[in-house]
Amino acid sequence: MKLIYLSPHLDDVVYSCGGRVWQQLQQGHQVEIWTLFAGDPPGDLTPFAQQLHTRWGTGTGAVAQRRVEDQDACQILGARYCHFNYPDCIYRRIPATGEPVIMVNDDLFKPIKEGEMELARGIAKVLRESNPEQSLMVAPLSVGGHVDHRLVRLAAELTGIMLGYYPDFPYSRSGKIEFASLLPEGHQQIHFELDSDAIKHWTRAVAAYDSQLTSFWESEVQMTKEVEAYSRTPAGSSCWLPIAYSQTQ
């Protein structure tokens, strides 16, 4: 079975599914991680993007550094990767107006702007063309509501290709999320019993994203504890696959 995990940013699939990806590869499945928003900034940075680069300690080479981090993480898991050239939302502007998509942090968690709907349709077209065999794509559920996660999910659904879904960690670490309300009909939860090696490779791969660590954790020790704890939860050990697809495997 070939699985294509769709990652909005250069870390999302590894954060959310690293243990599962490693274990599926050990079981003989083909697994690829496709990161959509991995392109360089197309122009001058907004003050908000500059603030993030400062926090990450990356300077102007932030995206190039993050691509290297993602390559290292995928190598730890043994997964093939593909980096698409679309820029992150913090670098994008609405084509018709030139207005930045993101001005302040709260903008990251608002619905997709009408001016970006054409981008979603364009990504859907590229995803269809890049997956001629229609291998199962696994998209983010967009837990947490990040605009790029919403956009990747929408683009994946616009392809018309059969989809699975994964919960977006660390947004999904809350135990109060009703995942059923986020899912389309016809999907079932698939539980993966992750072994200790899978969890070890997962935490090592997450640690490869050195520039992003402080965005979610105070230290690598805290991150390791949280990922290990998350791996034992229903969200951390599951994804959702189409019932029709599961029945053919």
N, C-alpha and C positions, 0 to 999 in steps of 0.2 A: 504494500500500500504506500502511495506517495502522498505526503501531506505538505501543504504550503502554508506556513504561518505568516499572517500579515501583521507587520509591526509598524505602527505610526511613526515612532521615533527610533533612534539608535540605542535601544535598550528595552523597549516595552515587551517584546516576546520573551527575551531572556529573563527579565524580572518576573513575568507572569507565568511562564511555562518551562523554565529552564530544566527542571528535574524531569518533567514529562518528555521534553524533546530528547534529552540524553537517553532516557530509558527506552523510548520508541526506537531510537537508532540502534541500541543494543539488541532489540528484538528483531532487527532486520528491516525495519521500515525505512523508506527514503523520506528525509525531512529537510525542508529548505525554509529559511527565514528571509522574507522579502521586506525590506524597510522602505517605506514610501517616501518619507520626508527626510531624506539624507543628502539633499543638494546644498550647495554653497549659497550664502546670501546673495540675492541678485542685485543688491545696491547698498546704499548707506544704511547703517543700523539705526533703529529707533533708540531713544534713551532707555526704554525698557529692555531691549535686547542687549544693549551695552551693560546694563546692570547685571543681567544674567551671566554674561561673559566674565565680568569681574568676579562674581560669586563662584563661578566654576574654575577660575584661575587659568583660563585658556587663552586670553587675549583674542586677537582677531582670527586666529586659526582654530576656533572652537569646533567647527563642523569637521574639519580634517582630523582633528584629534579624536573626536567622537567616533568617526568612521574606523580609525585604528583600534579604539577600545572595543568596538563592536566586532571587528575581525578577530581580536584576541578572545573575546567571549565566545564567539561561534566556534573557534578552534578548540577551546576547552570542552565544549559540548560535542564537537565532531560534526556540526551541522554546516551544510553549504549555505551561503548567504548571497543576497542580491541587493544592491543599493540603488534605488531609483533617484532621479535628480530633482524631485520636487522639494522646494525649501520648506522648512518648518514654519508654522504659523507666526512665530515671532519675527520672521523675516518677510512675510508676504504682505502685499498691498492689494486692495480691491482694484481690479483692472480699470474699471470705468472712472474711478474717482482719485486713485492714488492714495487713498486713506489706508493707514496701517490696519491690518486685521486685529492686531493686539497692541493696545496702548498701555494697559495696566494689568496687573495679575488677574483681576476678576474677569477680564475679557477671555481668559483661557477656558473658562467654564460656562460660556454662553452658547446658545444654539448656533448652528452654521449660518453665516450671513448669506443673504440672497446673492450677493456678488461673488460667492464662491461655489455656487451650484454648478457652474460650467466646469470648474476644476474637478468636482466630484465625477461629472460625466466623462471628462477626459481621462481620469484615472481608471474608471471602469473600463473604458475602451482599451487602455494599455494592459490592464489585467487580463482581459479576455484574450488579447493577442499574444500575451506572454505565457498563456496556459492553454495551448491548443488541445492538449489531451484532456482538459477539464479535470485535472487532479483536484482532490478535495482541498479547498482553501478554508483556513480557520481564521476568522476575523475577531477583532476585539468586541466584547459586548458593549463597550464604552461606559463601563462602570465609572462613576465619578464625573462624567459629562465633559471631559476635555474635548475641545473643539476638533483637534486633529484625530482623536479616537472616533468621534462621531463621524467625521468626514471619511475616514478609511472604512468604517462599517457601512456607511451609505454607498460608497463607491463599490464595495464588494457586493452588496445586495443588488446594485444596478447592473452587475454583470449578467445576472440570471443564472450563474453557476451555483451548484449545490454548495452550501456553506456549513461549516461548523463554527462554534463560538468558544472563546476563552474569556475568563474574568480578568479584568485589568488590575494587576497588583502594582503598587501597594494600595490603590484606591479600594480594592475589594477586600482589604483585611478586616473591615468592619463585619461583625457577625449579624448585622441587622438588615442586610440587603436581601430583597425578595428577587432572586434571579429569574424566577418564572415570569415575572412581569416585564422583564427585559428581552425575553426570547420570543421569536416568531413561533407559530404553531408547527408541530411535526418534528420536534427535537427531543432527544432524551439525554439525560445526564449519564456520562460515562466516567466511572471512578477508576483511578489508577493507584495501585498500591505502590508507592514510591519506596525503593530500598535505600539503604544508607549511602551507597555509592551515588545514586541519582541525586540525593540531597546534597552530598559533598560537592559534586560537580556543579550543581545549581548555585550554591553559595560562592564558589570560586568564580563562576562566570559573572555573577552579579558584581563581585568585587572588581572585575576588570574595568568597569565603568567608573574609573577613579574620579573623573570630573563631576559626576552626578551624585556621588555618595551623600554629600551634605544637603542635597535637595530633599532627602527623605529620612536620613538617619544621622545621628550624632557621631557614630563611629562604625568601623567595619565589624566590631564585636556585636554592637546592637543590631546591625543588619543581619548578621549570621543567625542570631537568636530569633529575629522576627521571621526570616525565611524558613528556618527549621520549624517554628511554631505554625506558620501558615501552611506548610506542607502537610500538616496533620489535620487540617480543616477540610470540610467538603469542597470549598472553593479552590483551595490550594492543590487538591488532588483530583480535580475533575475538569472536564470540558463537556460541551454539548454538541452532539452530532445529529444529523438528520436521521430520523428513524428509517427512512427508505434506504439511505446509504448504509446504515449499520446492518440492515438485513441482507445486503449483498456481499458483505465481507466474511 
